[in-house]
Amino acid sequence: MKNIRIEEVGDINFDFPYLEVFSKNDSTPFLEIAISNNKTLSFKIYSLKESILLSEKEWENILFVAKEFLVKAIKNENDYSRFENSSE
C-alpha cells in the first residue's frame, strides 16, 4: 500500500515482537499492533496532531498483515520454547 508502511519491531522486554503502522513517510507510528497475554491481537491507536484517513482497502490490508503476523509470531515463540526445552 502506498499510503501506509508497516514495520515489525522486536523488543527484548516482550515475549513477542509487535507491528508499528506509519502513514506515508511519517517517522511516528499512528498504530501499534501487539500480541496480548492470551495470544490475540491488540491494537493501540496513538493520538497525533493530524488525523489519519484510511481507505477500506488499507484498513483490510493492515488487518490481513496483523493476522499473518500473529500466526507467525506465535509459531516462532512455540518453536523457540521447544528448542529451549529440548536442549536441557
Legacy VTK file of the C-alpha trace (Angstrom):
# vtk DataFile Version 3.0
C-alpha trace
ASCII
DATASET POLYDATA
POINTS 88 float
0.000 0.000 0.000
1.392 3.357 -0.986
-0.089 5.404 1.868
0.957 3.184 4.781
4.079 1.389 5.960
4.113 -1.498 8.446
7.280 -2.391 10.345
7.956 -5.258 12.727
9.684 -4.292 15.951
11.456 -6.685 18.287
11.939 -5.787 21.937
13.767 -7.961 24.436
11.328 -6.805 27.142
8.388 -8.540 25.434
7.705 -12.188 24.569
6.526 -11.248 21.095
7.538 -8.615 18.575
4.945 -6.044 17.549
3.998 -4.051 14.476
4.056 -0.302 14.024
1.943 1.287 11.295
3.017 4.585 9.765
1.346 6.988 7.380
3.293 7.715 4.176
6.758 8.999 5.116
5.990 9.804 8.763
8.526 8.748 11.360
5.902 8.426 14.109
3.505 5.468 14.019
-0.224 6.015 14.355
-0.964 2.411 15.312
0.745 -0.354 17.277
-0.352 -3.952 16.831
0.763 -6.260 19.622
0.034 -9.753 20.863
-1.766 -9.879 24.198
-1.098 -12.335 27.035
-3.900 -14.554 25.739
-2.282 -14.572 22.268
-4.784 -12.365 20.481
-4.178 -9.162 18.561
-4.219 -5.902 20.478
-4.440 -2.521 18.720
-3.134 0.691 20.267
-4.049 3.860 18.373
-1.811 6.842 19.072
-3.205 10.350 19.142
-1.465 12.572 16.636
-1.698 16.224 15.709
-3.057 15.308 12.283
-5.887 12.922 11.505
-5.164 9.728 9.621
-7.541 8.814 6.822
-7.527 5.168 5.711
-9.433 3.616 2.879
-11.329 0.389 3.446
-8.685 -1.428 1.413
-5.862 -0.008 3.554
-7.656 -0.993 6.776
-8.275 -4.514 5.423
-4.601 -4.755 4.446
-3.488 -3.745 7.944
-5.764 -6.409 9.454
-4.565 -9.043 6.962
-0.902 -8.317 7.775
-1.693 -8.327 11.515
-3.377 -11.730 11.342
-0.456 -13.223 9.396
1.938 -11.661 11.900
0.025 -13.222 14.819
0.292 -16.739 13.384
3.994 -16.334 12.535
4.946 -14.799 15.895
3.163 -17.485 17.920
4.768 -20.224 15.819
8.220 -18.676 16.282
7.728 -18.425 20.042
6.487 -22.046 20.249
9.421 -23.256 18.129
11.853 -21.374 20.362
10.274 -22.808 23.519
10.519 -26.352 22.112
14.167 -25.751 21.183
14.961 -24.430 24.672
13.252 -27.413 26.309
14.976 -29.956 24.068
18.455 -28.584 24.823
18.065 -29.044 28.593
LINES 1 89
88 0 1 2 3 4 5 6 7 8 9 10 11 12 13 14 15 16 17 18 19 20 21 22 23 24 25 26 27 28 29 30 31 32 33 34 35 36 37 38 39 40 41 42 43 44 45 46 47 48 49 50 51 52 53 54 55 56 57 58 59 60 61 62 63 64 65 66 67 68 69 70 71 72 73 74 75 76 77 78 79 80 81 82 83 84 85 86 87
